[in-house]
Amino acid sequence: MSDHVSFDIQIEIMTRVPIKSLIRFTSVSKTWKSLNRSSKFIADYTKHHSQRQHFLITYMNHSSYPPQNCFVSIADDNTFPEHKLFLTTPNSLILEEFVIVGNSHGLLCFTRVLFSNWKIAEVIIWNPSIRKTDVIQMHKVKKSCSCYQDSVVGFGVCPNTIDPKIVKICRCKCNVEVEVFTLSSRVWRSSLSNTNIMLRKDASFCFDDDNVVIDGFICWLVYEIGKPSSDDMIVLFDLTSEKFMEIQFPNKIRLSRQSTTKLFKLRESVAVVLRTMNPNVDIEVWKMEINDVTRSFTKLFNINILPDLSYLYGLTKNGQLIFEKQHIHDHKTSFHVIAYDPCAKSINYLKI
């Protein structure tokens, strides 16, 4: 084909073939293999193929030694949870020391944490579709002070360029440093856009390690050390403009807050899942529209959970909550993944 068809036409053809065919092309030609791993080709390919949303479940397989990270991708549509795909974990992500940061546009991002000092050593971007991993070494920022410095990493794909970005925030009581890594350039650079939005000279704020990417924004839950959870807020990072924004929780949420709050993605909205002080309600679920000018919060529903429902993975597009369910039998503990429908108040085992 390469002898009779120009390379530009070859590129145009490959942007339109199914992903399985694209993977096979990588074993045919080194040029094609290099091409379909470039950021520009990924951006062009994405424009021609609608992204089917998937729900990702990660769990630790303790039956192997050492324990291994395992990943299951489930099509998040009206067929949920029928179409499951058990992903083959690359060797670089098998060990326990990797922590998932988030996922965006079919890419998964992890950090490798040094348990000796809890510092982030490197970031890994994994594309399960083409079975490729990129390892990015963390750039050491020169400190201008001697106080303790906390770091957090966010990940997302810029909606305009389809270029993956890593955001690293290093902050202490007197300073904040923000760096952005763009996969196409493979360079860390300082980002000075309104970083003082997170700097309080009389307070110390911490970012929750989990973040969600919604409509071109990385969203974190941020809390103030030593203060009640009513002072928590949401911080957004715009992947296009690289500017930060703060969103304060309204009083109607603050007054019902207790201790545990998590952010999840619900379609193209932020879902806020929180424990309450109401003895009759265990969990409240609220929704905030990112693109709504008022960024108002709407209450979706309350639920009472069973005591053996432990970890919450997130919400599906149709509003089901995905939990990890603990089961103890003959002094042995096993775990199951279940989908809880808050409308029907029913539980469905996902057989994972």
C-alpha angles and dihedrals in degrees: 000000000000091000095058106027124063118244092243090058090047089055091049091051094048093052088063104044122098118268093251091057090047091055091052090052090064090069094050103057134016088212092055090045091054091044099053091051095055119106093234093054091047089052092050092045092050091053090058097045124058111228112240107214116240134192112227122211120189125190140163118249103215093177089078126067117259095024112254135214112242128193133201123188117201124190105248102214138091089303093061122170099010100085108063127168120195104210121220106240113227116236091247091064102042099098127083095242093082119093123197113238100184146288135253134173091355094308123118123209127203138176125214107222123202102225090200092072103001091242122145109246101180145348124232125201113198125195105193092186094066095021094239131142128194119201116206120190115222114250113233112233117212109241120227093197140036101235124110114285125208123202133201131179129212129189135198145139117250106241093214100050100019085227116145115237132194118204119200120192119191116182142162134171094288107029146028129204125190125192129180126205118199114198095216093058097031089213131126112223134178117255113205098175107135093316088155087076086086097040118101116170092200098044144041119226125195129201120225109243092232119078136173130213116221127172095333097320131106108217126202133180107231125194135184117240113244094012130105118265090254087081093060119119141180120251119201128200115200107221091204104044094025091223128137128230132188125218118192120210113247121245092254088065097036093055092056097044123117120166115301123066128164134181122222138169118257108181102300095336136087112250114206112202115190142168115241138214090230109109090210096053126054100183137020122198119205131179131215124190111224095205095043108111092219092043089211123181121236122195112231106181149317125240138188110215129206117250092244094058101097120160123038113213095185144265130302123226091264093052102259115147116228112214138177108236120206120215125188120196127163090352090303122119123215131175131219133185115232137180116224118203107206093197098050092028088223133141125221121191110223096206097230 
